[in-house]
Amino acid sequence: MTTRLMLDSPFLLGFDHTRSLIDRAAKAAAEGYPPYNVEQIGDRSVRITLAVAGFTVDDLTITLEGRQLTIVGKREDQAKDPQAFLHRGIAARGFTRAFVLADGLEVEGAALDHGLLHVSLIRPERTASVQRIPITAA
């Protein structure tokens, strides 16, 4: 069964970018690893926290391309590890987690603390500006 988005209307021209953002967000929401939280910190700040136990700073990469924030975790080859586990419940696989940021939201910084990666985002205070448009005589 195919669902039709409201953005397919012929009266909504030029919304292809919005549609691709919705598609990317839906695909990212389906991914379950690693678990994460998104917290509102005050009026203008947001913090994304990912549970990345076992990853070091060198194993993690954060990039911002356009409005897409991508967090990648790559682990060294675990096959080289001589340890014999009786039970292995901590995931050792790599991951890619992507977030689509709203316009005006900026990455303030990131920190790894006790297996939690915190990415801080801020929406700077906007200054209202009035622009006068000159009128020319024809």
ChimeraX attribute file (.defattr): number of C-alpha atoms within 10 A of each C-alpha:
attribute: neighborCount
match mode: 1-to-1
recipient: residues
	/A:1	3
	/A:2	4
	/A:3	5
	/A:4	8
	/A:5	8
	/A:6	9
	/A:7	14
	/A:8	12
	/A:9	10
	/A:10	8
	/A:11	7
	/A:12	10
	/A:13	9
	/A:14	10
	/A:15	11
	/A:16	12
	/A:17	9
	/A:18	11
	/A:19	15
	/A:20	11
	/A:21	16
	/A:22	13
	/A:23	12
	/A:24	15
	/A:25	15
	/A:26	11
	/A:27	11
	/A:28	15
	/A:29	12
	/A:30	8
	/A:31	13
	/A:32	10
	/A:33	15
	/A:34	16
	/A:35	11
	/A:36	16
	/A:37	10
	/A:38	13
	/A:39	12
	/A:40	11
	/A:41	12
	/A:42	8
	/A:43	8
	/A:44	12
	/A:45	17
	/A:46	20
	/A:47	20
	/A:48	17
	/A:49	19
	/A:50	20
	/A:51	18
	/A:52	25
	/A:53	16
	/A:54	13
	/A:55	19
	/A:56	15
	/A:57	11
	/A:58	9
	/A:59	14
	/A:60	18
	/A:61	12
	/A:62	14
	/A:63	12
	/A:64	15
	/A:65	8
	/A:66	9
	/A:67	15
	/A:68	16
	/A:69	17
	/A:70	15
	/A:71	18
	/A:72	14
	/A:73	19
	/A:74	16
	/A:75	15
	/A:76	12
	/A:77	9
	/A:78	10
	/A:79	7
	/A:80	7
	/A:81	8
	/A:82	7
	/A:83	8
	/A:84	7
	/A:85	7
	/A:86	6
	/A:87	6
	/A:88	8
	/A:89	7
	/A:90	9
	/A:91	11
	/A:92	16
	/A:93	13
	/A:94	16
	/A:95	16
	/A:96	16
	/A:97	19
	/A:98	19
	/A:99	17
	/A:100	17
	/A:101	16
	/A:102	10
	/A:103	9
	/A:104	11
	/A:105	15
	/A:106	18
	/A:107	17
	/A:108	13
	/A:109	11
	/A:110	15
	/A:111	12
	/A:112	18
	/A:113	13
	/A:114	10
	/A:115	13
	/A:116	17
	/A:117	23
	/A:118	19
	/A:119	20
	/A:120	19
	/A:121	20
	/A:122	18
	/A:123	16
	/A:124	11
	/A:125	8
	/A:126	7
	/A:127	6
	/A:128	6
	/A:129	6
	/A:130	6
	/A:131	6
	/A:132	6
	/A:133	6
	/A:134	6
	/A:135	6
	/A:136	5
	/A:137	4
	/A:138	3
